[in-house]
Amino acid sequence: MEEKRKRGRPSKSETGETRTTITDPLLEPYYIEKDSFQFILLEKSTATRGFAGKVATGKETTNVIGYYTQLGNAIKKVISLRAGKYSKKCESLKEYVENWETLKVEIENLVNNLNHKI
Protein backbone atom coordinates (compact mmCIF):
# COMPACT_ATOMS: atom_id res chain seq x y z
CA MET A 1 0.00 0.00 0.00
CA GLU A 2 1.26 3.45 -0.89
CA GLU A 3 2.37 5.68 1.98
CA LYS A 4 0.52 8.98 2.27
CA ARG A 5 2.79 12.04 1.85
CA LYS A 6 2.27 15.08 4.02
CA ARG A 7 2.02 18.50 2.41
CA GLY A 8 3.44 21.82 3.58
CA ARG A 9 5.97 22.51 6.29
CA PRO A 10 6.84 19.77 8.74
CA SER A 11 5.32 20.12 12.18
CA LYS A 12 7.34 21.33 15.13
CA SER A 13 7.42 17.83 16.60
CA GLU A 14 8.89 16.40 13.38
CA THR A 15 11.71 18.93 13.11
CA GLY A 16 12.51 19.33 16.80
CA GLU A 17 12.24 23.06 16.14
CA THR A 18 12.78 25.62 18.84
CA ARG A 19 12.33 29.36 18.66
CA THR A 20 14.99 31.90 19.47
CA THR A 21 13.84 35.19 20.97
CA ILE A 22 15.83 38.32 20.09
CA THR A 23 15.33 41.28 22.42
CA ASP A 24 17.24 44.53 22.74
CA PRO A 25 16.51 47.92 24.34
CA LEU A 26 16.86 49.53 20.87
CA LEU A 27 13.98 47.39 19.61
CA GLU A 28 11.59 48.00 22.54
CA PRO A 29 8.58 47.53 22.61
CA TYR A 30 9.24 45.14 19.72
CA TYR A 31 11.12 41.86 19.70
CA ILE A 32 11.90 39.18 17.14
CA GLU A 33 11.42 35.44 17.32
CA LYS A 34 13.32 33.20 14.91
CA ASP A 35 12.39 29.68 13.93
CA SER A 36 13.87 27.52 11.18
CA PHE A 37 11.79 29.22 8.48
CA GLN A 38 11.32 32.88 9.36
CA PHE A 39 11.74 35.86 11.63
CA ILE A 40 8.55 36.95 13.41
CA LEU A 41 8.29 40.58 14.54
CA LEU A 42 6.16 40.96 17.67
CA GLU A 43 5.09 43.91 19.81
CA LYS A 44 4.55 43.84 23.57
CA SER A 45 1.68 45.98 24.75
CA THR A 46 -0.54 46.37 27.78
CA ALA A 47 -4.29 46.11 27.48
CA THR A 48 -5.90 49.52 28.02
CA ARG A 49 -9.49 48.43 27.39
CA GLY A 50 -11.43 45.53 28.78
CA PHE A 51 -13.48 43.09 26.78
CA ALA A 52 -17.13 44.01 26.20
CA GLY A 53 -16.91 47.28 28.13
CA LYS A 54 -15.28 45.82 31.23
CA VAL A 55 -12.41 47.49 33.05
CA ALA A 56 -8.94 46.74 31.67
CA THR A 57 -6.83 44.33 33.68
CA GLY A 58 -3.52 45.75 32.46
CA LYS A 59 -2.61 42.33 31.09
CA GLU A 60 0.47 42.24 28.82
CA THR A 61 -0.39 41.15 25.29
CA THR A 62 1.64 40.28 22.23
CA ASN A 63 0.72 41.45 18.74
CA VAL A 64 2.24 39.93 15.60
CA ILE A 65 3.51 42.70 13.32
CA GLY A 66 4.80 40.54 10.48
CA TYR A 67 6.70 37.54 9.18
CA TYR A 68 10.05 38.04 7.43
CA THR A 69 12.53 35.77 5.67
CA GLN A 70 15.51 37.98 6.57
CA LEU A 71 16.49 39.59 9.85
CA GLY A 72 17.36 42.85 8.07
CA ASN A 73 13.82 43.27 6.80
CA ALA A 74 12.37 42.79 10.29
CA ILE A 75 14.80 45.39 11.65
CA LYS A 76 13.86 47.85 8.88
CA LYS A 77 10.22 47.46 9.90
CA VAL A 78 11.13 48.21 13.53
CA ILE A 79 12.91 51.39 12.40
CA SER A 80 9.85 52.39 10.39
CA LEU A 81 7.47 51.75 13.28
CA ARG A 82 9.63 53.53 15.85
CA ALA A 83 10.15 56.54 13.58
CA GLY A 84 6.37 56.68 13.09
CA LYS A 85 5.81 56.82 16.84
CA TYR A 86 8.17 59.77 17.05
CA SER A 87 6.25 61.50 14.25
CA LYS A 88 3.63 62.64 16.76
CA LYS A 89 6.31 64.87 18.24
CA CYS A 90 7.67 66.09 14.89
CA GLU A 91 6.82 69.50 13.59
CA SER A 92 8.46 69.08 10.19
CA LEU A 93 9.46 66.50 7.64
CA LYS A 94 13.09 67.27 8.37
CA GLU A 95 12.63 66.34 12.04
CA TYR A 96 10.88 63.08 11.07
CA VAL A 97 13.72 62.10 8.73
CA GLU A 98 16.29 62.97 11.41
CA ASN A 99 14.48 60.65 13.86
CA TRP A 100 14.45 57.92 11.21
CA GLU A 101 18.18 58.34 10.55
CA THR A 102 19.04 58.34 14.27
CA LEU A 103 17.19 55.05 14.83
CA LYS A 104 18.71 53.58 11.68
CA VAL A 105 22.26 54.46 12.75
CA GLU A 106 21.74 53.08 16.27
CA ILE A 107 20.47 49.75 14.99
CA GLU A 108 23.08 49.52 12.20
CA ASN A 109 25.83 50.10 14.77
CA LEU A 110 24.39 47.33 16.91
CA VAL A 111 24.25 44.92 13.95
CA ASN A 112 27.79 45.87 12.83
CA ASN A 113 29.15 45.28 16.36
CA LEU A 114 27.50 41.86 16.37
CA ASN A 115 28.97 41.02 12.94
CA HIS A 116 32.49 41.85 14.16
CA LYS A 117 32.09 39.54 17.15
CA ILE A 118 30.89 36.58 15.08
PAFIBA-640133 format. One record per atom (N, C-alpha, C): residue in one letter; atom name; residue number from 0; x, y, z. Coordinates in nm, 2 decimals, padded with zeros to 4 digits. Layout:
! residues N
{"A"; "CA"; NUM; {X; Y; Z}}
...
***
This chain:
! residues 118
{"M"; "N"; 0; {00.08; -00.12; 00.00}}
{"M"; "CA"; 0; {00.00; 00.00; 00.00}}
{"M"; "C"; 0; {00.09; 00.12; 00.00}}
{"E"; "N"; 1; {00.05; 00.22; -00.07}}
{"E"; "CA"; 1; {00.13; 00.35; -00.09}}
{"E"; "C"; 1; {00.12; 00.43; 00.04}}
{"E"; "N"; 2; {00.23; 00.48; 00.08}}
{"E"; "CA"; 2; {00.24; 00.57; 00.20}}
{"E"; "C"; 2; {00.19; 00.71; 00.16}}
{"K"; "N"; 3; {00.11; 00.77; 00.25}}
{"K"; "CA"; 3; {00.05; 00.90; 00.23}}
{"K"; "C"; 3; {00.16; 01.00; 00.26}}
{"R"; "N"; 4; {00.18; 01.10; 00.17}}
{"R"; "CA"; 4; {00.28; 01.20; 00.19}}
{"R"; "C"; 4; {00.21; 01.32; 00.25}}
{"K"; "N"; 5; {00.28; 01.39; 00.34}}
{"K"; "CA"; 5; {00.23; 01.51; 00.40}}
{"K"; "C"; 5; {00.26; 01.63; 00.32}}
{"R"; "N"; 6; {00.18; 01.73; 00.32}}
{"R"; "CA"; 6; {00.20; 01.85; 00.24}}
{"R"; "C"; 6; {00.24; 01.96; 00.33}}
{"G"; "N"; 7; {00.31; 02.06; 00.28}}
{"G"; "CA"; 7; {00.34; 02.18; 00.36}}
{"G"; "C"; 7; {00.47; 02.16; 00.45}}
{"R"; "N"; 8; {00.48; 02.25; 00.54}}
{"R"; "CA"; 8; {00.60; 02.25; 00.63}}
{"R"; "C"; 8; {00.58; 02.14; 00.73}}
{"P"; "N"; 9; {00.69; 02.08; 00.77}}
{"P"; "CA"; 9; {00.68; 01.98; 00.87}}
{"P"; "C"; 9; {00.64; 02.04; 01.01}}
{"S"; "N"; 10; {00.58; 01.96; 01.09}}
{"S"; "CA"; 10; {00.53; 02.01; 01.22}}
{"S"; "C"; 10; {00.65; 02.03; 01.31}}
{"K"; "N"; 11; {00.63; 02.11; 01.42}}
{"K"; "CA"; 11; {00.73; 02.13; 01.51}}
{"K"; "C"; 11; {00.79; 02.00; 01.57}}
{"S"; "N"; 12; {00.70; 01.91; 01.60}}
{"S"; "CA"; 12; {00.74; 01.78; 01.66}}
{"S"; "C"; 12; {00.83; 01.70; 01.57}}
{"E"; "N"; 13; {00.81; 01.71; 01.44}}
{"E"; "CA"; 13; {00.89; 01.64; 01.34}}
{"E"; "C"; 13; {01.03; 01.70; 01.32}}
{"T"; "N"; 14; {01.04; 01.83; 01.33}}
{"T"; "CA"; 14; {01.17; 01.89; 01.31}}
{"T"; "C"; 14; {01.25; 01.91; 01.44}}
{"G"; "N"; 15; {01.18; 01.90; 01.55}}
{"G"; "CA"; 15; {01.25; 01.93; 01.68}}
{"G"; "C"; 15; {01.28; 02.08; 01.69}}
{"E"; "N"; 16; {01.20; 02.16; 01.62}}
{"E"; "CA"; 16; {01.22; 02.31; 01.61}}
{"E"; "C"; 16; {01.21; 02.38; 01.75}}
{"T"; "N"; 17; {01.29; 02.47; 01.77}}
{"T"; "CA"; 17; {01.28; 02.56; 01.88}}
{"T"; "C"; 17; {01.29; 02.70; 01.83}}
{"R"; "N"; 18; {01.23; 02.80; 01.90}}
{"R"; "CA"; 18; {01.23; 02.94; 01.87}}
{"R"; "C"; 18; {01.34; 03.01; 01.95}}
{"T"; "N"; 19; {01.40; 03.10; 01.88}}
{"T"; "CA"; 19; {01.50; 03.19; 01.95}}
{"T"; "C"; 19; {01.44; 03.33; 01.96}}
{"T"; "N"; 20; {01.44; 03.39; 02.08}}
{"T"; "CA"; 20; {01.38; 03.52; 02.10}}
{"T"; "C"; 20; {01.50; 03.62; 02.10}}
{"I"; "N"; 21; {01.48; 03.73; 02.02}}
{"I"; "CA"; 21; {01.58; 03.83; 02.01}}
{"I"; "C"; 21; {01.52; 03.96; 02.07}}
{"T"; "N"; 22; {01.58; 04.00; 02.18}}
{"T"; "CA"; 22; {01.53; 04.13; 02.24}}
{"T"; "C"; 22; {01.65; 04.22; 02.26}}
{"D"; "N"; 23; {01.62; 04.35; 02.26}}
{"D"; "CA"; 23; {01.72; 04.45; 02.27}}
{"D"; "C"; 23; {01.65; 04.58; 02.31}}
{"P"; "N"; 24; {01.71; 04.66; 02.40}}
{"P"; "CA"; 24; {01.65; 04.79; 02.43}}
{"P"; "C"; 24; {01.63; 04.88; 02.31}}
{"L"; "N"; 25; {01.71; 04.87; 02.21}}
{"L"; "CA"; 25; {01.69; 04.95; 02.09}}
{"L"; "C"; 25; {01.56; 04.91; 02.01}}
{"L"; "N"; 26; {01.52; 04.79; 02.03}}
{"L"; "CA"; 26; {01.40; 04.74; 01.96}}
{"L"; "C"; 26; {01.27; 04.76; 02.04}}
{"E"; "N"; 27; {01.28; 04.79; 02.17}}
{"E"; "CA"; 27; {01.16; 04.80; 02.25}}
{"E"; "C"; 27; {01.05; 04.89; 02.19}}
{"P"; "N"; 28; {00.93; 04.86; 02.20}}
{"P"; "CA"; 28; {00.86; 04.75; 02.26}}
{"P"; "C"; 28; {00.85; 04.63; 02.17}}
{"Y"; "N"; 29; {00.93; 04.62; 02.07}}
{"Y"; "CA"; 29; {00.92; 04.51; 01.97}}
{"Y"; "C"; 29; {01.03; 04.41; 02.01}}
{"Y"; "N"; 30; {01.01; 04.29; 01.96}}
{"Y"; "CA"; 30; {01.11; 04.19; 01.97}}
{"Y"; "C"; 30; {01.09; 04.09; 01.85}}
{"I"; "N"; 31; {01.19; 04.01; 01.83}}
{"I"; "CA"; 31; {01.19; 03.92; 01.71}}
{"I"; "C"; 31; {01.21; 03.77; 01.76}}
{"E"; "N"; 32; {01.13; 03.69; 01.71}}
{"E"; "CA"; 32; {01.14; 03.54; 01.73}}
{"E"; "C"; 32; {01.18; 03.48; 01.60}}
{"K"; "N"; 33; {01.28; 03.39; 01.61}}
{"K"; "CA"; 33; {01.33; 03.32; 01.49}}
{"K"; "C"; 33; {01.30; 03.17; 01.50}}
{"D"; "N"; 34; {01.25; 03.11; 01.40}}
{"D"; "CA"; 34; {01.24; 02.97; 01.39}}
{"D"; "C"; 34; {01.32; 02.92; 01.27}}
{"S"; "N"; 35; {01.31; 02.80; 01.23}}
{"S"; "CA"; 35; {01.39; 02.75; 01.12}}
{"S"; "C"; 35; {01.34; 02.80; 00.98}}
{"F"; "N"; 36; {01.23; 02.87; 00.98}}
{"F"; "CA"; 36; {01.18; 02.92; 00.85}}
{"F"; "C"; 36; {01.17; 03.07; 00.83}}
{"Q"; "N"; 37; {01.16; 03.15; 00.95}}
{"Q"; "CA"; 37; {01.13; 03.29; 00.94}}
{"Q"; "C"; 37; {01.17; 03.36; 01.06}}
{"F"; "N"; 38; {01.16; 03.50; 01.05}}
{"F"; "CA"; 38; {01.17; 03.59; 01.16}}
{"F"; "C"; 38; {01.04; 03.65; 01.19}}
{"I"; "N"; 39; {00.99; 03.64; 01.31}}
{"I"; "CA"; 39; {00.86; 03.69; 01.34}}
{"I"; "C"; 39; {00.87; 03.82; 01.43}}
{"L"; "N"; 40; {00.82; 03.93; 01.38}}
{"L"; "CA"; 40; {00.83; 04.06; 01.45}}
{"L"; "C"; 40; {00.70; 04.07; 01.54}}
{"L"; "N"; 41; {00.73; 04.09; 01.67}}
{"L"; "CA"; 41; {00.62; 04.10; 01.77}}
{"L"; "C"; 41; {00.63; 04.23; 01.85}}
{"E"; "N"; 42; {00.51; 04.27; 01.90}}
{"E"; "CA"; 42; {00.51; 04.39; 01.98}}
{"E"; "C"; 42; {00.44; 04.36; 02.12}}
{"K"; "N"; 43; {00.51; 04.40; 02.22}}
{"K"; "CA"; 43; {00.46; 04.38; 02.36}}
{"K"; "C"; 43; {00.37; 04.51; 02.39}}
{"S"; "N"; 44; {00.25; 04.48; 02.44}}
{"S"; "CA"; 44; {00.17; 04.60; 02.48}}
{"S"; "C"; 44; {00.09; 04.56; 02.60}}
{"T"; "N"; 45; {00.03; 04.66; 02.66}}
{"T"; "CA"; 45; {-00.05; 04.64; 02.78}}
{"T"; "C"; 45; {-00.20; 04.67; 02.74}}
{"A"; "N"; 46; {-00.29; 04.59; 02.78}}
{"A"; "CA"; 46; {-00.43; 04.61; 02.75}}
{"A"; "C"; 46; {-00.48; 04.74; 02.82}}
{"T"; "N"; 47; {-00.54; 04.83; 02.74}}
{"T"; "CA"; 47; {-00.59; 04.95; 02.80}}
{"T"; "C"; 47; {-00.74; 04.95; 02.81}}
{"R"; "N"; 48; {-00.80; 04.85; 02.74}}
{"R"; "CA"; 48; {-00.95; 04.84; 02.74}}
{"R"; "C"; 48; {-00.99; 04.70; 02.78}}
{"G"; "N"; 49; {-01.09; 04.69; 02.84}}
{"G"; "CA"; 49; {-01.14; 04.55; 02.88}}
{"G"; "C"; 49; {-01.23; 04.50; 02.77}}
{"F"; "N"; 50; {-01.26; 04.37; 02.78}}
{"F"; "CA"; 50; {-01.35; 04.31; 02.68}}
{"F"; "C"; 50; {-01.49; 04.34; 02.71}}
{"A"; "N"; 51; {-01.57; 04.38; 02.61}}
{"A"; "CA"; 51; {-01.71; 04.40; 02.62}}
{"A"; "C"; 51; {-01.74; 04.51; 02.72}}
{"G"; "N"; 52; {-01.66; 04.62; 02.73}}
{"G"; "CA"; 52; {-01.69; 04.73; 02.81}}
{"G"; "C"; 52; {-01.64; 04.71; 02.96}}
{"K"; "N"; 53; {-01.58; 04.60; 02.99}}
{"K"; "CA"; 53; {-01.53; 04.58; 03.12}}
{"K"; "C"; 53; {-01.40; 04.66; 03.14}}
{"V"; "N"; 54; {-01.36; 04.68; 03.27}}
{"V"; "CA"; 54; {-01.24; 04.75; 03.31}}
{"V"; "C"; 54; {-01.12; 04.67; 03.26}}
{"A"; "N"; 55; {-01.02; 04.74; 03.21}}
{"A"; "CA"; 55; {-00.89; 04.67; 03.17}}
{"A"; "C"; 55; {-00.82; 04.62; 03.28}}
{"T"; "N"; 56; {-00.76; 04.50; 03.26}}
{"T"; "CA"; 56; {-00.68; 04.43; 03.37}}
{"T"; "C"; 56; {-00.54; 04.47; 03.36}}
{"G"; "N"; 57; {-00.49; 04.54; 03.26}}
{"G"; "CA"; 57; {-00.35; 04.57; 03.25}}
{"G"; "C"; 57; {-00.27; 04.46; 03.20}}
{"K"; "N"; 58; {-00.33; 04.35; 03.15}}
{"K"; "CA"; 58; {-00.26; 04.23; 03.11}}
{"K"; "C"; 58; {-00.17; 04.26; 02.99}}
{"E"; "N"; 59; {-00.05; 04.21; 02.99}}
{"E"; "CA"; 59; {00.05; 04.22; 02.88}}
{"E"; "C"; 59; {00.00; 04.13; 02.77}}
{"T"; "N"; 60; {00.00; 04.19; 02.65}}
{"T"; "CA"; 60; {-00.04; 04.11; 02.53}}
{"T"; "C"; 60; {00.07; 04.12; 02.43}}
{"T"; "N"; 61; {00.07; 04.03; 02.33}}
{"T"; "CA"; 61; {00.16; 04.03; 02.22}}
{"T"; "C"; 61; {00.09; 04.04; 02.09}}
{"N"; "N"; 62; {00.13; 04.13; 02.01}}
{"N"; "CA"; 62; {00.07; 04.14; 01.87}}
{"N"; "C"; 62; {00.18; 04.11; 01.77}}
{"V"; "N"; 63; {00.14; 04.03; 01.67}}
{"V"; "CA"; 63; {00.22; 03.99; 01.56}}
{"V"; "C"; 63; {00.22; 04.11; 01.46}}
{"I"; "N"; 64; {00.34; 04.16; 01.43}}
{"I"; "CA"; 64; {00.35; 04.27; 01.33}}
{"I"; "C"; 64; {00.37; 04.21; 01.19}}
{"G"; "N"; 65; {00.46; 04.11; 01.18}}
{"G"; "CA"; 65; {00.48; 04.05; 01.05}}
{"G"; "C"; 65; {00.58; 03.94; 01.05}}
{"Y"; "N"; 66; {00.58; 03.87; 00.94}}
{"Y"; "CA"; 66; {00.67; 03.75; 00.92}}
{"Y"; "C"; 66; {00.77; 03.79; 00.81}}
{"Y"; "N"; 67; {00.90; 03.76; 00.83}}
{"Y"; "CA"; 67; {01.00; 03.80; 00.74}}
{"Y"; "C"; 67; {01.10; 03.69; 00.72}}
{"T"; "N"; 68; {01.16; 03.68; 00.60}}
{"T"; "CA"; 68; {01.25; 03.58; 00.57}}
{"T"; "C"; 68; {01.40; 03.62; 00.60}}
{"Q"; "N"; 69; {01.42; 03.75; 00.62}}
{"Q"; "CA"; 69; {01.55; 03.80; 00.66}}
{"Q"; "C"; 69; {01.54; 03.89; 00.78}}
{"L"; "N"; 70; {01.64; 03.88; 00.86}}
{"L"; "CA"; 70; {01.65; 03.96; 00.99}}
{"L"; "C"; 70; {01.65; 04.11; 00.95}}
{"G"; "N"; 71; {01.73; 04.14; 00.85}}
{"G"; "CA"; 71; {01.74; 04.28; 00.81}}
{"G"; "C"; 71; {01.60; 04.35; 00.78}}
{"N"; "N"; 72; {01.51; 04.27; 00.71}}
{"N"; "CA"; 72; {01.38; 04.33; 00.68}}
{"N"; "C"; 72; {01.30; 04.35; 00.81}}
{"A"; "N"; 73; {01.31; 04.26; 00.90}}
{"A"; "CA"; 73; {01.24; 04.28; 01.03}}
{"A"; "C"; 73; {01.29; 04.40; 01.10}}
{"I"; "N"; 74; {01.42; 04.42; 01.10}}
{"I"; "CA"; 74; {01.48; 04.54; 01.17}}
{"I"; "C"; 74; {01.44; 04.67; 01.09}}
{"K"; "N"; 75; {01.43; 04.67; 00.96}}
{"K"; "CA"; 75; {01.39; 04.78; 00.89}}
{"K"; "C"; 75; {01.24; 04.82; 00.93}}
{"K"; "N"; 76; {01.16; 04.72; 00.95}}
{"K"; "CA"; 76; {01.02; 04.75; 00.99}}
{"K"; "C"; 76; {01.02; 04.81; 01.13}}
{"V"; "N"; 77; {01.11; 04.76; 01.22}}
{"V"; "CA"; 77; {01.11; 04.82; 01.35}}
{"V"; "C"; 77; {01.15; 04.97; 01.34}}
{"I"; "N"; 78; {01.25; 05.00; 01.26}}
{"I"; "CA"; 78; {01.29; 05.14; 01.24}}
{"I"; "C"; 78; {01.17; 05.22; 01.19}}
{"S"; "N"; 79; {01.10; 05.17; 01.09}}
{"S"; "CA"; 79; {00.99; 05.24; 01.04}}
{"S"; "C"; 79; {00.88; 05.26; 01.15}}
{"L"; "N"; 80; {00.85; 05.16; 01.22}}
{"L"; "CA"; 80; {00.75; 05.18; 01.33}}
{"L"; "C"; 80; {00.79; 05.27; 01.44}}
{"R"; "N"; 81; {00.92; 05.26; 01.48}}
{"R"; "CA"; 81; {00.96; 05.35; 01.58}}
{"R"; "C"; 81; {00.97; 05.50; 01.54}}
{"A"; "N"; 82; {01.01; 05.52; 01.41}}
{"A"; "CA"; 82; {01.01; 05.65; 01.36}}
{"A"; "C"; 82; {00.87; 05.71; 01.35}}
{"G"; "N"; 83; {00.78; 05.63; 01.32}}
{"G"; "CA"; 83; {00.64; 05.67; 01.31}}
{"G"; "C"; 83; {00.58; 05.71; 01.44}}
{"K"; "N"; 84; {00.63; 05.64; 01.55}}
{"K"; "CA"; 84; {00.58; 05.68; 01.68}}
{"K"; "C"; 84; {00.64; 05.82; 01.72}}
{"Y"; "N"; 85; {00.76; 05.85; 01.68}}
{"Y"; "CA"; 85; {00.82; 05.98; 01.70}}
{"Y"; "C"; 85; {00.75; 06.09; 01.62}}
{"S"; "N"; 86; {00.68; 06.05; 01.51}}
{"S"; "CA"; 86; {00.63; 06.15; 01.42}}
{"S"; "C"; 86; {00.52; 06.24; 01.50}}
{"K"; "N"; 87; {00.46; 06.19; 01.60}}
{"K"; "CA"; 87; {00.36; 06.26; 01.68}}
{"K"; "C"; 87; {00.43; 06.39; 01.74}}
{"K"; "N"; 88; {00.56; 06.38; 01.76}}
{"K"; "CA"; 88; {00.63; 06.49; 01.82}}
{"K"; "C"; 88; {00.70; 06.58; 01.72}}
{"C"; "N"; 89; {00.70; 06.54; 01.59}}
{"C"; "CA"; 89; {00.77; 06.61; 01.49}}
{"C"; "C"; 89; {00.68; 06.72; 01.44}}
{"E"; "N"; 90; {00.75; 06.83; 01.41}}
{"E"; "CA"; 90; {00.68; 06.95; 01.36}}
{"E"; "C"; 90; {00.72; 06.98; 01.21}}
{"S"; "N"; 91; {00.81; 06.89; 01.16}}
{"S"; "CA"; 91; {00.85; 06.91; 01.02}}
{"S"; "C"; 91; {00.89; 06.78; 00.96}}
{"L"; "N"; 92; {00.90; 06.77; 00.83}}
{"L"; "CA"; 92; {00.95; 06.65; 00.76}}
{"L"; "C"; 92; {01.09; 06.63; 00.80}}
{"K"; "N"; 93; {01.17; 06.74; 00.81}}
{"K"; "CA"; 93; {01.31; 06.73; 00.84}}
{"K"; "C"; 93; {01.33; 06.66; 00.97}}
{"E"; "N"; 94; {01.25; 06.69; 01.07}}
{"E"; "CA"; 94; {01.26; 06.63; 01.20}}
{"E"; "C"; 94; {01.23; 06.49; 01.20}}
{"Y"; "N"; 95; {01.13; 06.45; 01.12}}
{"Y"; "CA"; 95; {01.09; 06.31; 01.11}}
{"Y"; "C"; 95; {01.20; 06.23; 01.05}}
{"V"; "N"; 96; {01.26; 06.28; 00.94}}
{"V"; "CA"; 96; {01.37; 06.21; 00.87}}
{"V"; "C"; 96; {01.49; 06.20; 00.97}}
{"E"; "N"; 97; {01.52; 06.30; 01.04}}
{"E"; "CA"; 97; {01.63; 06.30; 01.14}}
{"E"; "C"; 97; {01.61; 06.19; 01.24}}
{"N"; "N"; 98; {01.48; 06.17; 01.29}}
{"N"; "CA"; 98; {01.45; 06.06; 01.39}}
{"N"; "C"; 98; {01.47; 05.93; 01.32}}
{"W"; "N"; 99; {01.43; 05.92; 01.20}}
{"W"; "CA"; 99; {01.45; 05.79; 01.12}}
{"W"; "C"; 99; {01.59; 05.76; 01.11}}
{"E"; "N"; 100; {01.67; 05.86; 01.07}}
{"E"; "CA"; 100; {01.82; 05.83; 01.06}}
{"E"; "C"; 100; {01.89; 05.80; 01.19}}
{"T"; "N"; 101; {01.85; 05.86; 01.30}}
{"T"; "CA"; 101; {01.90; 05.83; 01.43}}
{"T"; "C"; 101; {01.88; 05.69; 01.47}}
{"L"; "N"; 102; {01.75; 05.64; 01.45}}
{"L"; "CA"; 102; {01.72; 05.51; 01.48}}
{"L"; "C"; 102; {01.80; 05.41; 01.39}}
{"K"; "N"; 103; {01.80; 05.44; 01.27}}
{"K"; "CA"; 103; {01.87; 05.36; 01.17}}
{"K"; "C"; 103; {02.02; 05.34; 01.20}}
{"V"; "N"; 104; {02.08; 05.45; 01.24}}
{"V"; "CA"; 104; {02.23; 05.45; 01.27}}
{"V"; "C"; 104; {02.25; 05.36; 01.40}}
{"E"; "N"; 105; {02.16; 05.38; 01.50}}
{"E"; "CA"; 105; {02.17; 05.31; 01.63}}
{"E"; "C"; 105; {02.16; 05.16; 01.60}}
{"I"; "N"; 106; {02.07; 05.12; 01.52}}
{"I"; "CA"; 106; {02.05; 04.97; 01.50}}
{"I"; "C"; 106; {02.16; 04.92; 01.41}}
{"E"; "N"; 107; {02.20; 05.00; 01.31}}
{"E"; "CA"; 107; {02.31; 04.95; 01.22}}
{"E"; "C"; 107; {02.44; 04.93; 01.30}}
{"N"; "N"; 108; {02.46; 05.02; 01.39}}
{"N"; "CA"; 108; {02.58; 05.01; 01.48}}
{"N"; "C"; 108; {02.57; 04.88; 01.56}}
{"L"; "N"; 109; {02.46; 04.85; 01.61}}
{"L"; "CA"; 109; {02.44; 04.73; 01.69}}
{"L"; "C"; 109; {02.47; 04.61; 01.60}}
{"V"; "N"; 110; {02.41; 04.61; 01.48}}
{"V"; "CA"; 110; {02.42; 04.49; 01.40}}
{"V"; "C"; 110; {02.57; 04.48; 01.35}}
{"N"; "N"; 111; {02.64; 04.59; 01.32}}
{"N"; "CA"; 111; {02.78; 04.59; 01.28}}
{"N"; "C"; 111; {02.87; 04.53; 01.40}}
{"N"; "N"; 112; {02.84; 04.58; 01.52}}
{"N"; "CA"; 112; {02.91; 04.53; 01.64}}
{"N"; "C"; 112; {02.90; 04.38; 01.65}}
{"L"; "N"; 113; {02.78; 04.33; 01.63}}
{"L"; "CA"; 113; {02.75; 04.19; 01.64}}
{"L"; "C"; 113; {02.82; 04.11; 01.53}}
{"N"; "N"; 114; {02.83; 04.17; 01.41}}
{"N"; "CA"; 114; {02.90; 04.10; 01.29}}
{"N"; "C"; 114; {03.05; 04.09; 01.32}}
{"H"; "N"; 115; {03.11; 04.19; 01.39}}
{"H"; "CA"; 115; {03.25; 04.19; 01.42}}
{"H"; "C"; 115; {03.28; 04.08; 01.52}}
{"K"; "N"; 116; {03.19; 04.05; 01.61}}
{"K"; "CA"; 116; {03.21; 03.95; 01.72}}
{"K"; "C"; 116; {03.19; 03.81; 01.67}}
{"I"; "N"; 117; {03.12; 03.79; 01.56}}
{"I"; "CA"; 117; {03.09; 03.66; 01.51}}
{"I"; "C"; 117; {03.21; 03.60; 01.43}}
***
